[in-house]
Amino acid sequence: MQARQVAAFGPAGRFYECPRWRAGRWWLSDMRDGKVFSVSTEGETRVEFEIDDRPGGLGWTRDGDLLVVSMDARKLLQVSGGGVRNSFDLGPLFGDTAGFLNDLAVSPTGHAYVGFDADFHRYGSDATLGMIVHVAPDGAARVAAEKLMMPNGILFSPDGATLVVAETMKRALTSFPIANDGSLGAGGLWAAIDAKQDARPNRRPPLGDRIGTLDGCAMDAEGFVWAADIDSGCLRIGRGGAIVDAVFLPDGMRAFACGLGGPDGRTLLICGADADFQDRASRMSAQLFTTRVDVPAA
């Protein structure tokens, strides 16, 4: 299997996350610049929303309003015409647990699922205080899943019956059946990543000493997950944990999120940044990359 080539796309930024394809454009959050913007396939950029916080996961209501996660304020914002139409305060659901909101996925029926990451620096890597909040179309919010180890990318199976979440500190993908009312059933292991496996097509060594630190993800039409792996690149993972394909960024760049889209659904957009996590707000250290894949988005 030949390694896939990537090409830089769009402008440099501070820290890109949560790529989404909608209406012929890529939508992204720049978490360290307080902006949600969109990019055309030709690279033309447009600021869609600005916030005095870190913007996280993105989605849309059934009526087409933009949904934006306000990470540190722990709110879900419904944006219309560039302004906030509704604000859903999710903070009370977490009690005294320190942490922030992260990714977001919205089902075709308008049910939103928001990840909550417990403060890693306070609780450590063994903490299982992460949660997923379900926000119904009427705005009612409740905790739908808990005891997660830093839930990051959230996505749906191709048939829409299962929610899959990347647990970053567990090095695994966990799945939940979705009930008709949007609630989640008991979680189960979807895939665990063997930290020592070397199934990557071009055998490029990982940036660290292991693989499987999964972040933002995308689901393809065959039910495989493309997951940004902070340690090694972007991995295509099958149920059970087999790595069947991989994409690597230029030296010094790590992958933090990915999305599938483009006119035919076969463009993989990867959010990359350097390994220095300090002072991202003052540095244009992030870059988007694209490559072509064989299976389109789910």
Beta strands, then each sheet from edge to edge (+ up, - down):
strand 1: 7-13
strand 2: 16-22
strand 3: 25-30
strand 4: 35-40
strand 5: 45-50
strand 6: 55-60
strand 7: 66-70
strand 8: 75-80
strand 9: 83-89
strand 10: 99-106
strand 11: 112-118
strand 12: 130-135
strand 13: 141-148
strand 14: 151-156
strand 15: 162-167
strand 16: 172-177
strand 17: 188-192
strand 18: 214-219
strand 19: 225-229
strand 20: 233-237
strand 21: 243-247
strand 22: 253-261
strand 23: 267-274
strand 24: 286-292
sheet 1: 1+ 24- 23+ 22-
sheet 2: 2+ 3- 4+ 5-
sheet 3: 6+ 7- 8+ 9-
sheet 4: 10+ 11- 12+ 13-
sheet 5: 14+ 15- 16+ 17-
sheet 6: 18+ 19- 20+ 21-
end
